[in-house]
Structures are given as structure tokens and as C-alpha cells.
């Protein structure tokens, strides 16, 4: 029954709002839920970044959208480095853009990405403690399931190194931009 998700351990241990802002991990179902949630946060950031880039004519921003999408794949595959990289890039770009441009939503998204880092960190500690149950089987019934469950498992192993190089370049460029802003 647990394999089918019908047992008592297959339920999430907290509500949606708490898992967004202050997640905890008590079961493998929580780990799966938090990595899925982290993927969707990164996916929404990627979609918004792409839409704003195309609408403003700043097509270079599509590379940022690709970065956030690849980072979401890493988050879904429980990569702490990907979660930290996505948080750092979004936070640094928020500083570079300034607080006046979409200030409230940017702060909220930074908070969600930071909670995402915490969730992945807790999940990695959970996995290393040996207390992990059998992971839920990936779903493939809807397009959302395929996008969130199947695609990251195929994309992340092939693009992981590219993402890490991309992350170093993004963080370095944004770090230099922040230093230049503080130097004014």
C-alpha cells in the first residue's frame, strides 16, 4: 500500500503555506513534495523572466530564463548547489535591478528561493541519515507531471556541468555589478 501512496506515510506532514515558507522534512513524501515545489518556483521565475525579456526587447534575459529552468531541474533532482545558485543569482540580480522595480514580488520570490535552499539542505541531511523511505514513482499522467517528474530526470544529468559553469559566470558577473554599484 505504501508503494501506491495509500499508506499513512504517504501524506504530507504540513500545509502548503508552511512548506513554502518554512519547510520541514519528516518523510520521503515531504522530500518529493518540496523538490517538486522548488522546481515549480524556479519554473515560474524562468517563465516570468522570459516573458519580461521578450516584452522589453532585452533578449539576453532569455539566457537567465534558461538558467532558472535548468536550476529548477537541479532542484527537482535534489541538488543543493543548484538551489544555492538560483537563490544567489536571483538575489544579486534583484540588487542590481534595484528595489524600485517589482520590489515586493522580488522580495517574496527571494524568500521562497531561500526557503527552497533550506528545504533541499534538510532533504540532503535526511537522505544522508539513512532514514529515507522508497521514493515515490515519477508521475507521467499529465503534461505537468511529465514536465516536473520525467523531464528533470532526463535533462539534469546531461546539463549539470553546463549549469555549474553558467552559475559561476552569472554569479561572478552579478557580483561585479553589485561591487560597481556600491563603488558609486
Buried (B, 14 or more C-beta within 10 A) or exposed (E): EBEEEEEEEBEBBBEEEEBBEEBBBBBBBBBBBBBBBBBBBBBBBBEBBBEBBEEEEEEEBBBBBBBBBBBBBBBBBBBBBBBBBBBBBBBBBBBBEEEEEBEEEBEEBBEBBBBBBBBBBBBBEBBEEEEBBEEBEBEEEEEEBEBBBEBBEEBBEEBBEEBBEBBEEBBEBBBEBBEEEEEE
